[in-house]
Amino acid sequence: MIRVFIVAASPLARSGLQQLLASPEIEVVGSAVDLDSAAGLLSEPEAEPDVIVVDASRDSGATLANLSGGPSDIGTDVPVVVLESSEVAAAGSDLLRQGARAVLPAGITHSELIAALGAVTSGLIVLHPSTIAAIPHAAVNTSRATEEWIEPLTKREKEVLQMLAAGLGNKEIAAKLNISDHTAKFHVGSILGKLGVSTRAEAVATGIRRGLVLL
């Protein structure tokens, strides 16, 4: 169960987020109009959220301004997920530097949002493909990360990495790509070596942080 606290400027936005988050995996433990108000409410014992979801799409100026001092004020141990409109997508890198753990479009689907919340509560950073496109040199720092690799992943290895993120085993990967089990195992081993990790879970986590795995 993921405990979620909602921050949105209007009652309509807060209601919409509650509907979007409706799931047996999610418990909404409270809401506020901005992060300043949230700070006081989060000190209540019954709150204790696992993640804070901020809707910056309707009142982006005020919410983003609050976020500039936000996560440090409300506790860095609570990850912050920001939903933003396409008009402010370029601000994604600033949000990440300010402490947000995920920057997602306001039009994200239910399943995408639930997956993203699961990722950030596991300590990962999440960017949606549309946000990455808007901030090609964002805080994921792709060029710097690439320099750390001995060699970049091939197109096929990126496909396999995405399947690893979906929880597929070698046999399932082989069937989907119409390759042998041995070849699938080879690709997985190559991915682990290039990313400098020892397990499939670490490969997925590294892939998400470096923008290679998209939720």
C-alpha positions as CSV (number, residue, x, y, z in Angstrom):
1,M,0.0,0.0,0.0
2,I,1.4,3.4,-1.0
3,R,0.2,6.3,1.1
4,V,-0.2,9.5,-1.0
5,F,-0.6,13.1,0.0
6,I,-2.1,15.4,-2.7
7,V,-1.2,19.0,-3.3
8,A,-3.3,20.9,-5.8
9,A,-4.6,24.5,-5.9
10,S,-8.3,23.8,-6.6
11,P,-10.9,21.4,-5.2
12,L,-11.6,20.2,-8.7
13,A,-7.9,19.3,-9.3
14,R,-7.7,17.6,-5.9
15,S,-10.8,15.6,-6.7
16,G,-9.5,14.7,-10.1
17,L,-6.2,13.4,-8.6
18,Q,-8.1,11.3,-6.1
19,Q,-10.1,9.7,-8.9
20,L,-6.9,9.1,-10.9
21,L,-5.2,7.5,-7.9
22,A,-8.2,5.2,-7.1
23,S,-6.6,1.8,-6.7
24,P,-6.3,-1.0,-4.1
25,E,-2.6,-0.2,-4.0
26,I,-3.1,3.5,-3.1
27,E,-4.3,5.2,0.1
28,V,-4.8,9.0,-0.1
29,V,-4.0,10.3,3.4
30,G,-4.6,14.0,2.9
31,S,-4.5,17.0,0.7
32,A,-3.5,20.7,0.6
33,V,-3.7,23.7,-1.7
34,D,0.1,24.2,-1.7
35,L,3.3,22.9,-0.1
36,D,3.3,25.6,2.6
37,S,0.0,24.3,3.8
38,A,1.1,20.7,3.4
39,A,4.0,21.2,5.7
40,G,1.8,21.7,8.7
41,L,-0.6,18.9,7.8
42,L,2.2,16.4,7.2
43,S,3.3,16.9,10.8
44,E,0.1,15.1,11.9
45,P,0.8,11.5,12.9
46,E,-2.1,10.2,10.8
47,A,-0.6,11.6,7.6
48,E,2.8,10.0,7.2
49,P,2.7,9.7,3.4
50,D,5.1,7.6,1.3
51,V,4.9,10.2,-1.5
52,I,3.5,13.6,-2.2
53,V,1.8,14.3,-5.6
54,V,1.8,17.9,-6.7
55,D,-0.5,19.1,-9.5
56,A,1.4,22.0,-11.1
57,S,-0.7,22.0,-14.2
58,R,-3.5,24.5,-13.3
59,D,-1.6,26.9,-11.0
60,S,1.9,26.3,-12.2
61,G,3.5,29.6,-11.2
62,A,2.4,29.5,-7.6
63,T,3.1,25.8,-7.2
64,L,6.5,25.8,-8.8
65,A,7.5,28.8,-6.7
66,N,6.5,26.9,-3.6
67,L,8.4,23.9,-4.8
68,S,11.6,25.9,-5.0
69,G,11.8,25.7,-1.3
70,G,9.6,22.7,-1.0
71,P,11.0,19.3,-0.4
72,S,13.6,20.6,2.0
73,D,10.9,22.2,4.0
74,I,8.5,19.3,4.2
75,G,11.2,16.6,4.7
76,T,13.5,15.2,2.1
77,D,12.5,11.7,3.2
78,V,9.2,12.1,1.5
79,P,9.5,11.9,-2.3
80,V,7.7,14.5,-4.4
81,V,6.1,13.7,-7.7
82,V,5.1,16.7,-9.9
83,L,2.4,16.7,-12.6
84,E,2.9,19.6,-15.0
85,S,1.4,20.9,-18.2
86,S,3.2,20.9,-21.5
87,E,3.7,24.7,-21.3
88,V,6.0,24.3,-18.3
89,A,7.7,21.0,-19.3
90,A,11.0,22.7,-19.8
91,A,11.1,23.4,-16.1
92,G,11.5,19.7,-15.4
93,S,15.2,19.9,-14.9
94,D,14.8,22.7,-12.3
95,L,12.2,20.6,-10.5
96,L,14.5,17.7,-10.2
97,R,17.3,19.9,-9.0
98,Q,14.9,21.3,-6.4
99,G,14.2,17.8,-5.1
100,A,11.3,16.4,-7.1
101,R,11.7,12.6,-7.6
102,A,9.4,12.5,-10.7
103,V,8.2,15.0,-13.3
104,L,5.2,13.8,-15.3
105,P,2.6,15.3,-17.7
106,A,-0.7,16.2,-16.2
107,G,-2.4,13.9,-18.8
108,I,-0.6,10.8,-17.5
109,T,-2.7,7.6,-17.4
110,H,-3.8,5.8,-14.2
111,S,-1.4,2.9,-14.8
112,E,1.5,5.1,-15.6
113,L,1.0,7.2,-12.4
114,I,0.7,4.1,-10.2
115,A,3.9,2.7,-11.7
116,A,5.7,5.9,-11.2
117,L,4.7,6.1,-7.6
118,G,5.9,2.6,-7.0
119,A,9.3,3.6,-8.6
120,V,9.8,6.7,-6.6
121,T,8.9,5.0,-3.3
122,S,11.6,2.5,-4.2
123,G,14.1,5.3,-4.4
124,L,14.2,5.8,-8.1
125,I,13.9,9.0,-10.2
126,V,11.2,8.9,-13.0
127,L,10.8,11.1,-16.1
128,H,8.0,10.6,-18.7
129,P,9.1,10.4,-22.3
130,S,7.3,13.7,-23.1
131,T,9.2,15.4,-20.3
132,I,12.5,14.0,-21.4
133,A,11.8,15.3,-25.0
134,A,11.2,18.8,-23.6
135,I,14.3,18.8,-21.5
136,P,17.0,16.9,-23.4
137,H,19.7,18.1,-21.2
138,A,17.8,17.8,-17.9
139,A,18.9,16.5,-14.6
140,V,19.3,13.0,-15.8
141,N,22.5,14.4,-17.4
142,T,22.5,11.9,-20.2
143,S,25.7,13.0,-21.8
144,R,27.6,12.8,-18.5
145,A,26.1,9.4,-17.8
146,T,27.0,8.1,-21.2
147,E,30.6,9.0,-20.6
148,E,30.6,6.6,-17.7
149,W,29.7,3.7,-19.9
150,I,32.4,1.7,-21.6
151,E,30.0,1.6,-24.6
152,P,26.3,2.6,-25.0
153,L,23.5,0.1,-25.1
154,T,22.5,-1.1,-28.5
155,K,18.9,-0.7,-29.8
156,R,18.2,-4.4,-29.0
157,E,19.7,-4.1,-25.5
158,K,17.5,-1.1,-24.8
159,E,14.5,-3.2,-25.8
160,V,15.6,-6.0,-23.5
161,L,16.2,-3.6,-20.7
162,Q,12.6,-2.2,-21.1
163,M,11.3,-5.8,-20.9
164,L,13.4,-6.4,-17.7
165,A,11.7,-3.4,-16.3
166,A,8.3,-5.0,-17.1
167,G,9.4,-8.1,-15.1
168,L,9.9,-10.5,-18.0
169,G,12.2,-13.5,-17.7
170,N,14.7,-14.6,-20.3
171,K,12.3,-17.1,-21.9
172,E,9.6,-14.5,-22.2
173,I,12.1,-12.0,-23.7
174,A,13.2,-14.6,-26.1
175,A,9.7,-15.4,-27.2
176,K,8.7,-11.7,-27.7
177,L,11.9,-10.9,-29.7
178,N,11.8,-14.3,-31.6
179,I,15.3,-15.1,-30.5
180,S,16.8,-18.1,-28.6
181,D,16.9,-18.3,-24.8
182,H,20.7,-18.2,-25.0
183,T,20.7,-15.0,-27.0
184,A,18.3,-13.4,-24.6
185,K,20.6,-14.4,-21.7
186,F,23.6,-13.0,-23.6
187,H,21.8,-9.6,-24.1
188,V,21.0,-9.5,-20.3
189,G,24.6,-10.2,-19.4
190,S,25.8,-7.5,-21.8
191,I,23.4,-5.0,-20.3
192,L,24.6,-5.8,-16.8
193,G,28.2,-5.4,-17.9
194,K,27.7,-2.1,-19.7
195,L,25.7,-0.5,-16.8
196,G,28.2,-1.8,-14.3
197,V,25.6,-3.7,-12.2
198,S,25.3,-7.3,-11.0
199,T,21.6,-7.9,-10.9
200,R,18.6,-7.4,-13.2
201,A,16.9,-5.1,-10.5
202,E,20.0,-2.9,-10.4
203,A,20.0,-2.7,-14.2
204,V,16.4,-1.5,-14.2
205,A,17.1,1.0,-11.5
206,T,20.1,2.4,-13.3
207,G,18.2,2.4,-16.6
208,I,15.4,4.5,-15.0
209,R,17.8,7.0,-13.5
210,R,19.6,7.4,-16.8
211,G,16.5,7.8,-18.9
212,L,16.8,4.4,-20.6
213,V,13.7,2.9,-19.0
214,L,10.5,4.7,-19.5
215,L,7.4,4.0,-17.4
